[in-house]
Amino acid sequence: MKKKTFMDVMWRVLMALWSFTIIFPMIWIFYESLKTNREFFQSAWSLPKTPQWINYVTAWKSLNISRAMLNTVYYVGASTVIGLLITTICAYALTRLEWKGKKVVYSLIMISLFLPGINSLVPQYVIARGLHLVNSLTGLIVMNCLAVSAFEILLLGGFMQTIPKELEESAYMDGASIFRVYWSIIMPLTKPGIMTVGIFKFLGLYNDFLPPLIYLSSPEKYTIGVNIYSANQLMQYKADWVSLCAGVVIAMIPTVVIYMIFQKQIVAGATLGSVKG
């Protein structure tokens, strides 16, 4: 067994501290959601005397969590499926096909990695307004799917580049079209990469805040992140902070569950993609 060095111990301590900064706020917000408002204002650090599970029912009804969840499922689900399809097509075209201008397009994609994503919000909003896609969940999905992530293309491209060319050549000799090769050969062999990108895409879209805040103006169309933000703004008048904490806990559940289920696929897929790339 390899003897642990001082740096090994330091890295473990740093990782433990980092984990604590993530886990402690989640624990704190959970037990705050089980208090009464009187207990909350008396002491923000004490444990609740009697758990108030009714706060979750109140949050679900008064903060419109159910409607926001439905909006989020529609936005995240459609954006993930359509976005993955477009991303795989782009990665296939850039890594497996030969065409004029391919190097120029690839270079532009690489340059976009160094540009902050927030820079594209203004031109995207102008385009969306011109196409009458503002204040629409469908419009938000369209704009999200068209803005393909360069990182996702590069990650999937790393998987696709390892697929032997002979498989495509034999398929072409048998009369298969480009789409047939893409759908029947490339897609099945790229499943680990697609799953990895899909999970990251889901988590990113679920926690997406700024685009929905900018594009959506009607409260009945808010996603869960914007809905919680709107509820937080109302607390200066209602002061029902324990219900807001309960709403935050409800909003965290899907991402925590998804990560717990697919954590092995996330780690294995990301590692495999880096090695293959």
C-alpha positions as CSV (number, residue, x, y, z in Angstrom):
1,M,0.0,0.0,0.0
2,K,1.3,3.4,-1.0
3,K,2.2,5.6,2.0
4,K,0.2,8.8,2.2
5,T,2.2,12.0,1.7
6,F,1.6,15.4,3.3
7,M,0.1,16.6,0.0
8,D,-2.3,13.7,-0.1
9,V,-3.6,14.6,3.4
10,M,-3.9,18.3,2.5
11,W,-5.9,17.4,-0.6
12,R,-8.2,15.3,1.4
13,V,-8.7,18.0,4.0
14,L,-9.4,20.6,1.2
15,M,-11.9,18.3,-0.4
16,A,-13.6,17.6,3.0
17,L,-13.9,21.4,3.6
18,W,-15.3,22.0,0.1
19,S,-17.8,19.2,0.6
20,F,-18.8,20.8,3.9
21,T,-19.5,24.2,2.2
22,I,-21.9,22.4,-0.2
23,I,-23.6,20.0,2.2
24,F,-24.1,22.3,5.2
25,P,-26.3,24.9,3.4
26,M,-28.5,22.1,2.2
27,I,-28.9,20.7,5.7
28,W,-29.5,24.2,7.1
29,I,-32.2,25.1,4.6
30,F,-33.9,21.7,5.3
31,Y,-34.2,22.1,9.1
32,E,-35.2,25.8,8.7
33,S,-38.1,24.6,6.5
34,L,-39.4,22.6,9.4
35,K,-39.7,25.6,11.8
36,T,-42.5,28.0,12.5
37,N,-41.9,31.6,11.4
38,R,-41.6,32.6,15.1
39,E,-38.8,30.0,15.7
40,F,-37.1,31.2,12.5
41,F,-36.9,34.8,13.6
42,Q,-36.0,33.9,17.2
43,S,-32.9,31.9,16.2
44,A,-31.8,31.0,12.7
45,W,-29.4,28.3,14.0
46,S,-31.5,26.3,16.5
47,L,-33.3,23.1,15.6
48,P,-37.1,23.1,15.3
49,K,-39.0,22.0,18.4
50,T,-41.7,20.2,16.4
51,P,-41.2,19.6,12.6
52,Q,-43.7,21.6,10.7
53,W,-44.2,19.4,7.6
54,I,-47.3,21.5,6.7
55,N,-44.8,24.1,5.4
56,Y,-44.2,22.0,2.3
57,V,-48.0,21.9,1.6
58,T,-48.1,25.6,2.1
59,A,-45.2,26.2,-0.2
60,W,-46.6,23.9,-2.9
61,K,-49.9,25.8,-3.0
62,S,-49.0,29.4,-2.1
63,L,-45.7,29.6,-4.1
64,N,-47.2,27.9,-7.2
65,I,-44.5,25.2,-7.1
66,S,-46.7,22.8,-9.0
67,R,-47.2,25.1,-12.0
68,A,-43.5,26.1,-12.0
69,M,-42.5,22.4,-12.0
70,L,-44.7,21.6,-15.0
71,N,-43.2,24.5,-16.9
72,T,-39.7,23.3,-15.9
73,V,-40.4,19.8,-17.0
74,Y,-41.6,21.0,-20.4
75,Y,-38.7,23.4,-20.8
76,V,-35.9,21.1,-19.6
77,G,-37.3,17.9,-21.3
78,A,-37.8,19.4,-24.7
79,S,-34.6,21.4,-24.6
80,T,-32.6,18.3,-23.6
81,V,-34.0,15.9,-26.2
82,I,-33.9,18.4,-29.1
83,G,-30.6,19.9,-28.0
84,L,-29.0,16.4,-27.8
85,L,-30.1,15.5,-31.2
86,I,-28.7,18.8,-32.7
87,T,-25.5,18.4,-30.8
88,T,-24.9,14.8,-31.9
89,I,-25.5,15.8,-35.6
90,C,-23.1,18.7,-35.2
91,A,-20.4,16.5,-33.6
92,Y,-20.9,13.9,-36.3
93,A,-20.5,16.4,-39.1
94,L,-17.4,17.9,-37.6
95,T,-15.6,14.6,-36.7
96,R,-16.7,12.0,-39.2
97,L,-17.5,13.9,-42.4
98,E,-15.3,15.8,-44.8
99,W,-16.6,19.0,-46.4
100,K,-15.3,22.4,-47.4
101,G,-15.0,25.0,-44.7
102,K,-14.9,22.3,-41.9
103,K,-11.7,23.7,-40.4
104,V,-13.0,27.2,-40.4
105,V,-16.2,26.2,-38.6
106,Y,-14.2,24.1,-36.1
107,S,-11.9,27.0,-35.4
108,L,-14.9,29.4,-34.8
109,I,-16.4,26.8,-32.4
110,M,-13.0,26.7,-30.5
111,I,-12.9,30.5,-30.3
112,S,-16.4,30.6,-28.9
113,L,-15.2,28.6,-25.9
114,F,-13.2,31.7,-24.8
115,L,-16.2,34.0,-25.0
116,P,-18.5,34.5,-21.9
117,G,-22.0,33.1,-22.6
118,I,-23.6,36.2,-21.2
119,N,-22.4,38.1,-24.3
120,S,-24.9,36.4,-26.5
121,L,-27.9,37.2,-24.4
122,V,-28.5,40.6,-25.9
123,P,-28.3,39.5,-29.6
124,Q,-30.4,36.4,-28.8
125,Y,-33.0,38.5,-27.1
126,V,-33.2,40.9,-30.1
127,I,-33.6,37.9,-32.5
128,A,-36.2,36.3,-30.2
129,R,-38.2,39.6,-30.0
130,G,-38.1,39.9,-33.8
131,L,-39.4,36.3,-34.2
132,H,-42.1,36.9,-31.5
133,L,-40.6,34.2,-29.2
134,V,-40.4,36.4,-26.1
135,N,-42.5,35.4,-23.1
136,S,-43.0,31.9,-24.5
137,L,-41.6,28.7,-23.1
138,T,-41.6,27.3,-26.6
139,G,-39.6,30.3,-27.8
140,L,-37.2,29.8,-24.9
141,I,-36.7,26.1,-26.0
142,V,-36.1,27.2,-29.6
143,M,-33.4,29.7,-28.6
144,N,-31.8,27.3,-26.2
145,C,-31.6,24.5,-28.8
146,L,-30.2,26.8,-31.5
147,A,-27.4,27.9,-29.2
148,V,-25.4,24.6,-29.3
149,S,-22.7,24.3,-26.6
150,A,-19.2,24.0,-28.0
151,F,-18.1,22.0,-25.0
152,E,-20.8,19.4,-25.6
153,I,-19.8,19.1,-29.3
154,L,-16.2,18.6,-28.4
155,L,-17.0,16.0,-25.7
156,L,-19.2,14.0,-28.1
157,G,-16.6,14.5,-30.8
158,G,-14.0,12.8,-28.6
159,F,-16.2,9.7,-28.4
160,M,-17.0,9.7,-32.1
161,Q,-13.4,10.0,-33.2
162,T,-12.5,6.6,-31.6
163,I,-15.1,4.8,-33.8
164,P,-13.2,2.8,-36.5
165,K,-13.7,4.3,-40.0
166,E,-14.1,0.8,-41.4
167,L,-17.6,0.5,-39.9
168,E,-18.8,3.5,-41.9
169,E,-17.0,2.4,-45.0
170,S,-18.6,-1.1,-44.9
171,A,-22.0,0.5,-44.3
172,Y,-21.5,2.8,-47.3
173,M,-20.5,-0.2,-49.4
174,D,-23.8,-1.9,-48.4
175,G,-25.7,1.1,-49.7
176,A,-26.4,2.9,-46.3
177,S,-26.9,6.6,-46.5
178,I,-25.2,9.2,-44.3
179,F,-28.2,9.5,-42.0
180,R,-28.4,5.7,-41.8
181,V,-24.8,5.4,-40.7
182,Y,-25.3,8.2,-38.2
183,W,-28.4,6.7,-36.7
184,S,-27.5,3.0,-36.8
185,I,-23.8,3.0,-36.1
186,I,-22.6,6.3,-34.6
187,M,-25.5,6.9,-32.2
188,P,-25.4,3.4,-30.5
189,L,-21.6,3.5,-30.2
190,T,-21.7,7.0,-28.6
191,K,-24.3,6.2,-26.0
192,P,-21.9,6.7,-23.0
193,G,-21.1,10.2,-24.3
194,I,-24.7,11.0,-25.1
195,M,-25.7,10.0,-21.6
196,T,-23.0,12.1,-20.0
197,V,-23.8,15.2,-22.1
198,G,-27.6,14.6,-21.5
199,I,-27.2,14.5,-17.7
200,F,-25.0,17.6,-17.7
201,K,-27.5,19.3,-20.0
202,F,-30.4,18.4,-17.7
203,L,-28.7,19.7,-14.6
204,G,-27.7,22.9,-16.4
205,L,-31.1,23.6,-17.8
206,Y,-32.9,22.8,-14.5
207,N,-30.7,25.3,-12.7
208,D,-30.9,27.8,-15.6
209,F,-31.9,31.2,-14.3
210,L,-30.9,34.2,-16.4
211,P,-32.4,33.3,-19.8
212,P,-35.8,32.4,-18.3
213,L,-35.7,35.5,-16.2
214,I,-35.0,37.7,-19.3
215,Y,-37.3,35.9,-21.8
216,L,-40.3,35.2,-19.5
217,S,-42.5,38.0,-18.1
218,S,-45.7,36.2,-17.2
219,P,-45.7,34.5,-13.7
220,E,-47.7,31.6,-15.0
221,K,-44.8,30.7,-17.4
222,Y,-42.0,30.9,-14.8
223,T,-39.6,28.0,-14.5
224,I,-38.7,26.8,-11.0
225,G,-35.6,29.0,-10.6
226,V,-37.4,32.2,-11.6
227,N,-40.5,31.2,-9.5
228,I,-38.3,30.8,-6.4
229,Y,-36.6,34.1,-7.1
230,S,-40.0,35.8,-7.5
231,A,-41.2,34.2,-4.2
232,N,-38.1,35.5,-2.5
233,Q,-38.9,39.0,-3.7
234,L,-42.4,38.7,-2.2
235,M,-41.1,37.7,1.2
236,Q,-40.3,41.3,2.1
237,Y,-44.1,41.8,2.3
238,K,-45.3,38.3,3.5
239,A,-42.3,37.3,5.7
240,D,-43.2,33.6,5.4
241,W,-39.6,32.5,5.2
242,V,-40.1,28.9,6.4
243,S,-42.4,28.3,3.4
244,L,-39.8,29.7,1.1
245,C,-37.2,27.4,2.6
246,A,-39.6,24.5,2.0
247,G,-40.0,25.6,-1.6
248,V,-36.2,25.7,-2.1
249,V,-35.9,22.1,-0.7
250,I,-38.6,21.0,-3.1
251,A,-36.8,22.6,-6.0
252,M,-33.5,20.8,-5.0
253,I,-35.0,17.3,-5.0
254,P,-35.0,16.6,-8.7
255,T,-31.3,17.5,-9.2
256,V,-30.2,15.6,-6.1
257,V,-32.1,12.5,-7.2
258,I,-30.8,12.7,-10.7
259,Y,-27.2,13.0,-9.5
260,M,-27.6,10.2,-7.0
261,I,-29.0,7.9,-9.7
262,F,-26.5,8.7,-12.4
263,Q,-23.4,9.7,-10.5
264,K,-21.4,6.7,-11.7
265,Q,-22.4,7.4,-15.3
266,I,-21.4,11.1,-14.9
267,V,-17.9,10.2,-13.5
268,A,-17.3,7.3,-15.8
269,G,-18.6,9.0,-18.9
270,A,-16.7,12.2,-18.3
271,T,-13.4,10.3,-17.6
272,L,-13.9,8.0,-20.7
273,G,-14.6,11.0,-22.8
274,S,-11.4,12.8,-21.7
275,V,-9.3,9.6,-22.4
276,K,-10.9,9.0,-25.7
277,G,-10.7,12.6,-26.9
